[in-house]
Amino acid sequence: MINQHALEVLEYPKVIGLIAGKCLTPVGKAYIEELAPLSDPAAINRRQDEIQQTKDIINFGTPYPLERLDDCTACIEHAKVEGVFIDPKEILAVLRLVEMSILLHGYDKENRPKFPLIDEYLKRIRAFPELRKQIHDALEPTGEIKDSASPALRRIRLELIDTRRRTIARLDSIIGGQKKQSGWQDDVVTQRNGRYVIPVIAGQYRADQGILHDRSQSGATFYIEPTEVVEMNNRLNLLFQEERVEIDRILRAITREIGERAGSLVENWKIIGMLDLFHAAALFAIDVGAGRPLIEGTAQCNLINARHPLLLLKLKGPTNVVPLSIGLSDDRPAILVTGPNTGGKTIALKTIGLLTLMAMTGLPIPAKETSRIGLFDDVYADIGDEQSIELSLSTFSSHVTNIISAVKSAGPRSLILLDEIGAGTDPKEGAALAEAIVLHLIATGARMIVTTHYSQLKTLALEHPEIENASLTFDRETLSPTYHLQLGIPGSSYAVEIAGRLGMPEPICGRASELIGSGERSLTALISTLESELAAVRQEKINLTERLSAAQEMEQRYRAQEEKLRKDVEAEKKKALAETEALLDQARKDTEHLVAEIRRTQGSTDSVKAAHHTLKAAEDLLRKQKESLKPKMPERPLDRFAPGDRVRMIDLGHEGEIEALVGEDRAKVRIGNILSVVDIRKLEKTTVEPKRALKSVPRVNTDGMTSPEIHLRGMTAEEAQDELDRFLDRAVVAGLRQVYVIHGKGTGTLRRTLSEYLKKHRDVESIRMGDWNEGGAGVTIVTLKT
């Protein structure tokens, strides 16, 4: 169990709450609220994969049909009781569950095997079309029972309508025959005690007129049921009772069908809840640009370009949040972070802790997909000002209380995050206590990140190789934090500089600098120099990394081409061997036939001539086949063309200019901005006079069109679209039929942008997402028009 206090201060419940808010079902929300960090790597990896596959479905496929559902499990369980019936509105809630189950059961059966974990859940859903039909046939969307629910109900309701009509018509005729007094307006048929009655003036009422049911509040009007409609009213009441009995029978029949399928319906409800969990988590991951980290069984972590998810939502995008790269391992179990106030130390601590908890829960994290997260038995965090009036704890006391809990339980699989250790008391005593705590925790083997302003702690890394200094960089020119974490160098607090920027008088700042002491000033100057040198080294590292990445990508491309060429050569060898074997077999048969013929004719002159004729025919056939394999000579003399000639491509009709001759039978032809190598036989001169010198213009060179792939990962949408446009031009000129656009998975934004562009491109016939063995959602396969 992870320390509950750590979950709270690292804002883990807030993230869970945001994900739960994206749920469409109560069961999905309940499942999310039960989420907690796991300790089983297999379970964590499976949940990570389930959410990642759902994310791919949302980004690249057809999202499965989820919609808001009410919890109907209670009425489903009640339906199992013999002889009961459930309310029509509850039946409609079950109907919505049945309809969603049918949709999910039949969802995209052609493509969903590409997402095998989600496919497993969908296959387990039971569809009940017969139950849906029974409910649809019986109930209106409002919950009313349809007349067509049963023949008996239809007959009863038709008779009800007819009897009611005749009863009201008879009563209207009686009212029409009554004497009216001036001002009398109350002459309509009404109901009292479930029976149709008519109004009669109190002074005109006689006992033999019928049964008195009610009187008005003033007493001036009596409501009587005339004797001649008593039997009609009795019949109406009897029909109403028959209608209720038949409705009860219909509802019991539907309830019985629901009860018989209760187990499967409840299981469907649970599966839909799990799919809702994956869907909500995937939507949250898309919102914060989260991906699947690598999960390891050891107590280590290595975050690359990590960002706090709540900060991403608040600042609306990754461009406004500086990424963090940091790691803990056996070689570097402890990191001591220093730097100015508001420099980002606390956010860094929270980011590390929260992303570790999210990854252990099986949730994607906003960090590079090569980030690695290990498994920790305990996570302790002491962050922020936690003084408590109720518990009579000061800031220092509250910090120490939390740290004591960590110190007592720390072990090799513990992650401990301490913010401003030793703060809130005398600086000398606080620094001494902080140093003792840090050294004790290192001795336990715990993984630890600590932030501090104490200079005394900055020198610990010199004596203890397990500790590494780190700092949040600070722009001395603008006196503002940059929020970039750098490892290996301690940071300064820049308190005097910040005070001066905020308006502190110069004499005070100067005096403060003098009081700091020469040793402290020298340390600050050294840190400043190291920061400048590190910035230069970091930039050089970035340049080298980019070059290495480009070289590796080129190596992979050439290796793929080499492998393809090797396979083509092997195929040609096999083909040639098969043809040779066939030729030898035919030659053997012909030879045997000739020998047999010569023996039969005793070596006559005619038979020898026939044999020679047969061999000559075989030789002529072989020579013709060899001639057919040679490239045909152009029909027109080659010296007819020269560089600078204006020509037209016979098969395409495009006009261009010859830049150079390639060998004996090809020429480099410029058509607009495109340079292409064309067979001379497919060219003819135009009547336009040749131009020997043309102004140089930008061009697309097709000579290098050796690969049907283009890699666009890491580019912006605009950059990728420009590169893709040039690539497609080269591919069309080179005669490629199919090309591969490699854009990576990421958030799916780049793929969607390129897909929209490709759908409208003049040379594109169709596009599709790559299969699992072609790169999956990270590759788009483009078929070009011929």
N, C-alpha and C positions, 0 to 999 in steps of 0.2 A: 504494500500500500504506500502510495506517495503521500508525503506530509501534506495535510490539508491546508496548513498555513501557506506552504509554498505554492499550492494551486491558486490560492486567492491572490497573493501578492504578484504572481506572474500573469494574472488576468486570464487564466485558463477557462474559468466559468464564462467569461464574456465571449470568448471565441465559440464555446459550445452553444451559448445562447443565440449568437448570430446565425450559426448553422441551423439550429432548431427552428429559427424564424423563417427559414426557407422551405420547411416541410409542408406537405399538402395533406398529411393524414395524422391523426392523433397518435397512432402506433409508431409512425416514423419519428415523430417528435419525442415520444417516450424512449425509443431506442437511442436517440442521440443524447438525451439527457442522462442516460445510463452509461455513456461512454466514459472510459477511464484509461490511463496508460496501462499497457499490457507488458508481460514479461516473456512471452513466448514469441520468438522470432518468426516462426511459421505463421502464427495467427496474425502478427503485425503485417507481414509481407502479403498475406492473402487479402487483408482489408485494404492495404495500399493498392494492390492490383485491382480490386473490385472498384474502388473509387476512380482509379486511373482509366479503367475501361469505360466506366460511365461518362467520364470527362471526354473521352475520345468519341463516344456515341453522340454527346451533345455538340461537340465541335465539328465532327466530320460525318456523322451518320444521321439517321432519323431518330430523334428522341422518343423513348418509349412512352406510351400514352398514360401519363399520370394526371389525376385531377383530384380535387378536394373530396374527401370522403368522411362521413360521420362514423363513429364507432358503433357497430351493430352487433358486436360479439355477445353482448348480454342477451339480446332478443334471440340470437341464434341458439344460444345455450338453453333459453327458455323454451324454444321450439321443440327441444328433445323430449319434453314432458308429454306424456300420452294424453290426448283429449283436449289440450288447450289450443287457443289460437292467439296470434299476436296481432297488434293493431295494424291497420293498413299503412300508416306512415312508417312503421317499423319495417313492414314488408318492402316498402319502396326503398328504404335504406339498404336492405339486403339486396334488392334489385340492382342498385348502383354498384355494389360490391361484385355481383355476378357479372354485370356488363363490363366492368373494368377487368375482371379475371378473363373474360372471353377475349377482350382486346389484347391483353398482355400475352395470353396463350398463343395467339396467332400473329404476334408482332414480328414483322420483318424476318421471316424464317430463312430467307435466302442469304442475308448478310450477317445475321446475328452470331453465326458460328465464329466470326472474326473476333468476337468478344466472349470467349468460352466461359468465363466465370459468371457473367451476367446470363448467358444462355442456360447455365445450370439452374439458376433460379426460375427463369421463364418456363423451362421444361417441367418444373415441379408444380406449376399452377394448373389446377383442374378447371376446365371450362364446362359450364352447365347450360347449354343453349335451350334444353327442354324446360328448365326451370324458368329461364328468362321468358320463354314463350307463354308459359302458364300464367306468370304474373302479369305480363303485358295483356293477355287475353282477358284477365279478370279485373284489373285496376286501371283507373284513369290516372294521369300524372298528378292529379290533385288528391288522390287517395280514395275517390269515390269508386263504388263497385259498378262495373259496366253492366248494362242490360244483357249483353251477350255473354256474360260470365257463365251462364247455364241456361238451357231451354226452360227449366222450371221458373227461373227468375224472370226471364223475358215474358212468360205467360202471366205470371203474377202481376208484373208491373203494367202490362197491357190492360189486364182486367181492372187494376187500380185506377188507371187513367180513365177508362170507360165508366166505371162506377162513380168516380169523383165528378166526372162531367155530368152524368145523369142526375146525381144528387144536387149539384149546384144549380142545374137547369130547373129542377123541380122547385127548389127553394126560391129561385128568382121569380118563377111564375106565381108562387104564393105571395111573395112581397108585392108583386104587381097587382094582385087582387085586393090588397088591403086599402082601407080608406086613409087618405093622407090628410094630415092637419097642416095648416099654414105654418111655414117655417120648419117643417120636419124634413131632415136631410139624412138621417141615419137609416138608410134602407139598403144596406149591402149585406151579403152573406159573410159570415165570419165563423170562427171556431172557438169553442169553449170545451175544456176537458177532453180534447181530442175528437170532438164531434162537431159537425156542421150545424149552425143555428142561424136564426134570423132575429132581427130586433122587432120588438112590439112595444107600442106605447103602454105604459104601466096601467093606465086607466082603461085600456081596451083588452087587457089580457083576461082569458077565460081558461079554466083548468082543463077543459076538453080540447083546447087547441094543441096541446103537446106537453113535453117535459120541460120545466123551467130549470135552466142550468146556471144563470148568472143574472146580475142586474148592474146597471151603470152606477158610478159613484154618486150621482145626483139622485138616483132612484127613479128617474123619469122613464128609463128604458129597461125592459126585460128582454133576456135572450132565451128563446125557447127552441126546442127541437120538435117540429111538427110531427104528428103521429104518422103521417104517410111516408116520412123519410127515416123513421127509426130503423127499419130493416136494412135500408141502404147504408146507414151509418154503421150498423152492426157488421155488415158485409165488408165495409172499408176497414174497420178495426181488425177483422179476421184476416183480411189480405195483408195488412201491415204486419201482423204477427207472422204470417207465412213468409213474408219478405225477409223479416229478421232471422227466421229459422234458416232460410235458404242462404242468406249472406253468411251466417255463422258456419254453415256447412262448407261453403266455398272457402272461407278463411281457414277453417280447420284443415281442409285438404291441402291448401298451399303451405300452411304451417307444418303439416306432416312431411311434405316434400322437403322443406327447408331443414327440418329436424333430421331427416335421413341423411342429409349431406352436411350436417353440422361440422363434423370433424374436418372435412376437406375445405369448407368455407372458412373456418377459423385458420386453417393452415394457409389458405390463400391470403387472408388478412395479414398474417405475420410476414409472408413473403413480400407482399406489397409494401409493408412497413420497412423491410430491409432495402428494397429498391428505392423507397423514398429517402431513406438514410443516405444511400450512395448518391442519389440525385442531388440532395441538399448539400452534401459535402463537396460534390463536384462543382456545383454552382458557386459555392464559396471559394473554392480553389481557383476558378476562372476569374472571380472578382478580384482576388489578390495576386493573381499570376503564380499560383502555387504549383509545384510539381512533386513527383514521387522521389524521395531520397533513397539512398542505399542503406539498408538496415544490417547492422552487424551485431554479433552476440557479445562482443567485448564492451567494457565500460569506457568507450572512447567516443569522440565526436569530431567532425571536421566540417564546419559550415563554410560554404563558398557563396559569396554575393547574397547573403541572407538579409531579409528585411522583416520588420515587425508588422504582422498582418493588420493590427488595429491602426497603426500609423499609416499604412498604405490606404486604408479605407478613409481615414480622416483627411489625408492630403491628396486623395483622388489620383493615385497612379504611382508607378515606380520611379518616374523621372524626378519626383520631388523628395524621394527618400534615398539617402546615401547607403549603399550596400555594405555589409559587414562580413569579413572573412576571418575566421578564427577556429582553432581546434585544440583539443586536449587529448593526450595520449600517454602511454607509459613513459616515453622520453620527455614529455612536457606535461606533467600532471597539474601544474599550477601556473596561472598567469596573473600578474599584478598590473592593474591598469591605473594609470595616472593621467592627469590632464586638468584643464580649467573647468570651473563650474559652467553648467549649461553646455558642456562640450559633447555630451552624448554617452557618458559612462553608464548611467542608470539604464538608458534605453538599450545599450549593448548587453547589459546583464539580463534584462527582461527578454530580449530577443533570443539569446542563447537558451535561457531556461524554458521559455514558452515553446520555441520550435522543437526542443528536445521532447517535451511532453506531448506535443501534437504528433510528432513522428512516432513515438512509442504508442500512441493511441491508434495509429494507422491512418492518420490524416496527412494529406499533402502539405508541404511547407513552402513558403515563398523564398526559395533558395535555388541555386543551380542544381540540376538533377544529379550531378556527380557528388553532391554533398553526402557525407556519411554520418549516420547517427547510431550510437551504440545503446545498450540497455543498462539502465541504472536501477538498483534496488531502492534507492532513496534519493530524493531531491530536496535540498534545504535552501531556503532563500530568505535573506534578511535585507529588505530593500525599503528605503523611504523612512519617513518620520512616523513611528508607530507609538507615540506616547499615549497613555490611557489615563484619563481622569478617573474612570470607574475603578481601575485596578491600582490607582495611585502609582503609576509607573512614569518616570521621566523618559525623555528620548534615549538617554544612555542606558537606563535600566531596561527599557523595552528591547533595545538592540542586544544587550548582553543576555537577556532571557532567551531570545531566539537562537543566539550563537551557542549557548549552553546545550540546547537540545541537539544541535548539529554535532557539537564536540563529543557528546556522550554516545552518539549512534554512528558516527562516521566510520566508514570502512572502504576497502578498495573499489567497491561498486557504488560509491556515493558521489553525487554531484552537489557541490556546495557553492552558493553564490552570495557573496557578502558585499554590501554597498556601504562605502565610507566606514570601514572597520575602525573601531576605536574612537569614533567621533562623539562629541557631546560631553567631553570631560577635559581635564587638564591635558594639553597636547603631549607633554613628555610621558605622562603616565599612559595616555591613550595609545601612543606609538609603541611603548614597551609592551603593553597588553596585546596590541594587534600583532606585533612580531611573534610573541609567544604562541598566540593562537594559530597563526599561519604555519609556524614550524611544527606544532603539534599535529595539525591536520595533514601536513605533508608526511609525517611519520606514519600516519594511519593508512596511507596509500590512496586517500580520497582525491577525486578530481575537483579542482577549485579555481574559481575566478574571483578576484578581490579588487575592489576599487578603493583608492585612498588619495589623500593629499600629503601624507607624511613623507618627508624626504628620507627619513631613517629607513623606511621600507624599500626605497628604490635601490639600495645597495645590497639587498638580500640576494639578488640574482648573482652577484659576484662570488658569494660564498656558498650558495646552494644551487647547483646546476638544474635541480628539478623546477626551479622558479624561472619564469621568463618575464621580463618587463614588456609592457605595451603601453601605448599612449594614444590619446585622441589628438589629432593634429590641430594646430592653431595658426591662423594667418596673422603674423605679427604686423603686417602693414595695415590691414583693416581692423585688427584687434577683434576678430570674430572667429568662432569655431568653424572648422570645415567638416567635422563629424567623421573623418576618415581614421580608421584604426590602423596603427602601424606597430608591428611586433619587433621586439629586440631593443627598443629605445624607450626610456622613461620620459614622461612629459612634465612640463612645469605647470604650475597653477595660474601663472600670469595674473596674480591678484593685483599687483601694483599697476600693471599696464591697463587692466580692465577698469580699475578705479579711476585712473586718469582719463580714460575714454568717456567714462560716465560723468566727468566733471569735477573730480577731486582736484583741489588746487595743486599746482606744480611743486611748490615748496614742500608740501606734505608728502607727495609721491617721491620727491628726491630724497628726503630724509628717510623715508621707509626703505628705499633701495640701499642707503648706507647702513641701516640697521640690520639688513638681512645678513651681511657678513660676506667677506671675500670668498670663502669656500662655497657658499650657496650661490653667489653670483657666477663663480667659475663653472659650477655644475650646470647652471641655467644656460650659460654661453655654450658649453660643450653640447648640451642637448639641442640647442638651436642649430649648431653646425652639423651635427649628425642628422637632423631632420632634413636639412638642405641636401646633404650628400645622399641620403636615402631616397629622396624624391627623384634625383637624377638616376640612381640605380634602378628604381622602380620603373621609370619610363623606358630605360634600356631593356629591362626585362620584358616589358610589354611588347616592344619592337621585336625582340628575339622570339617571343612566344608566337607572335603573328607570323613571322617567317617560318618557324618550325611547323606551325599548323598548315600553312600553305604548302610546304614541302611534303608533309605527310599526306595531305590530300592528293597532291600530284602523284606521289608514290603509289597510293591506293588505286588511282585511276589507271596508271601505267601497268600495275600488276593485273588489274582486271582486263585490260586490253591484251596483255601478254597471255593470260589464261584463255581468253576468247580465241586469240590467234592459234594457240596450241591446239585447242579443241577443233578449230576449223581445219588445221593441217592434218590432224588425226582422222578427221572425217573424210578429207580428200584422199588420204592414203588408203583408207578402207574401201572407198569407192573405186579407186584405181585398181586395187587388188582384186576386187570383185569382178571388175570388167576384164582384167587380165586372165583370171580364172575362167571366165566365160569364153574368152577368145581361145584360150588353150584347149578348153573342152571341145569347142567347135572344130578347132584344127585337128585334134585327135580323131574326132569322128570322121572328118573329111579324109584324113590320111588312111584310116582303116578302110573306108569305102573305096579309095583309089587302089590300095593294095589288093583288096578283094577283087576288084574289077580286073586288074592286071593278071592276077592268078587265074581268074575265070577264063580270060581270053588268051592265056598262054603267052602273054607279053606281046600281043600283036601291035603293029604300027599304029592302028587306029586308037587302041586303048592308051598307048603312050602319049599320042597327041592329045587325047581327051584329058589325060592327067595333067599334061603341061597347060592345057587351056584352063582347067580348074584352078591350078596354082596361080596362073597369070591373073585370073579374075579375082582371086583372094588378094593378090598383091595390089591390083588396081583399087580394090575396096579400101585396103589399109592406107594407101596413098591419099585417097579422097578424104578419109577421116582425118589424117594428119593435116591436110590442107584446110579442112573446115575449122581446125583449132587455131590456125594462124589468124592474126588480126587482118581484116580486109584492108587493102590499100585504098586510100581516098579516090573517088571517081574523078576528081579534078586535080590538076598539078598543084603540089604544095607551094611552089614559088609564086603562086597567084596571090598569097596573103603576105602581108608585112606589118610590123608594128606601126600603129597609127591608122590602119585601115578601118573605115566604118563598116560594120557588118550587122547582119540580122540573123537571129537564131531561127532556123527553119521551122522547128517543131513548136516553139513557144511564141514566135513573132516579136520578141524583144529585140531592140536595137542597141548596139554598144560599139565599143572601140577596142581593137586588139592592142594590148600593151606589150606582149611578148609571145614568141612561139615556144612551146614546150615539146621538145623532142621532134619527131617527124610528123605526128598526126594530131597534136593538140595545141591549143592557144589559150593564153590568159586574156579574158575579155572583161572589160569594165562595163557594167550596165548600171548607170546611176552611181550610187555609192557602194555597189556590190561588185567584188572582183571574183570571177569564177573561171575554172578551167573547163573548156568545152572541146569536144571532138570536132576537128576541122570539117568533117563531112556534114556536120549539122549547121554550118555557117555559109552565108552567101553575102557578097558585097552589096552595099547599098549605093544609090546614085550620089549620095552626099560626098563632097570632096573630103579626103582624109585630112585630119589635123595632126600634125607631127608633134605639137607641144601643147599640152593642156595644163591649166592651173591645178596645182595639187589641192585635193579636197579630202576631207575625212572619209574613210572607207571601212567597210567590214571585210576582213580577210577570211575567205573560206578555206584557205590551205590548211589551217589548223583544225578543221572540223573533223577530229578523230574520235570523239566520244559523243554518244547520244545523251549524256547526262550534263546537268548544270546544277551547281551547288549554290544555294542562296541563303543558307543559314547565317544568322547574325546580321543580315541586312535589314534596313528599313523597308517598308512597303514600296516607297517610291524608288529606292535604289534597286530593289529586286525586280520591279517591273521594267525598268530601263534595261537591265542586264538580260532579262528574259526576252524582251523584244528583239534585241540584237541576236541573241542565241537562236530564236525562231527563224529569223531571216537567213542565218547561215545554214540552219537545218533544212530549210526548204530548198535552198540552192544546191545543197549537197545531196538532195534526193532522199533524206531520211523519212521513213514512214511513221516511226514511233520514237518519242524522246521521253526522258525521265527528269522531272523537276524535283530536286531534293531541297525541301524547305524546313525540315525538322517538324517536331510536334509543337513544343512550346505551348502558348495559349491558344493557338489556332487562328490568330488574327492574320498572320502572313499568308497562311494557306487560303483563308476565305477571300482575301483581297486578290491573290493570284488566280483563284478559281473563277471569280467574277470577270477578271481581265481575260482569261483564256476562253471563257464561254463566248465572248464578243470578238475574239481575234479572227481575222479574215481567213487565216490559213489553218485554223484548228477545226477538225471534224468532231472530236469528242474527247472528254477527259474522264478519268476515274481515279479513285483512291487505290494505292498499292495494296496488294494482298500481303498476308503476314510474312511471306518469304521474299517480298519485294521492297520491304521497308515500312509497310503498314501506313498509318496516318501521316508519317513523315515524308511520303513521296506521292506525287501526282503523276499518273501516266497519261501522256498526251498523244493522241493519234492525229497526225497531220493529213490534210487533204492531198489527194494524189493529183 
